[in-house]
Amino acid sequence: MIRESEKPILIGTRLCIAEGKAEVAKKLLDLGFEITKVAEATGLSEKDIKSLKD
């Protein structure tokens, strides 16, 4: 079980991981990778990746 004092650390860690995945996805898109391949490589949904293109 997660202690109350550990929750901010856990939330911060998850946000950093998500930001890192988005950054990698943007770079892969810039390099010309297909959305399906970017989704496979990052674990992000195709919908989320499409929103990064805009």
N, C-alpha and C positions, 0 to 999 in steps of 0.2 A: 504494500500500500504506500502511496506517495504522501509524504508529510506536507502539511500546509506551507511550510517554509521552503519546500523544494519546488512548488508549483511555478513561481516566476522563472526559475532557471529552466525548467522543462519547456515552458511556453517560449522563452527566448531562444532556446536551442532549436525548437521546431520552426520558428520563424526564420532563423538563419539558414537552416537546411532548405526551406522552401525558396528563399531568396537565391541561394546558390544554384538550385535546380533551374530556376527561371533564368538566371544569368547564363548558365551553360546552354539552355534551350535557345536563347537569343543568338548566341554565338554559332550554334549548329545551324540555325536557320540562315544566318548571314553567310555561312559557308555553302549553302545550297542543299542541305539535307531535307528530305521529305518530312512532312509533319508526322507521319506514322513512325518513321525511324527515330525522330526526336522524342516522341512519346515513349517509345520502347527504351531508349537510352536513359531518359530522365525519370521515368515513372509518372510524369505529368499526363493529364488527360489531353486529348487532341483539342478539346474545347479551350482549355487553358492556354495551350500553345498558340492556337489561332488568335487568342486575345493579345498575345505578346507581339504579334506581327503588326497590329494596328498602331 
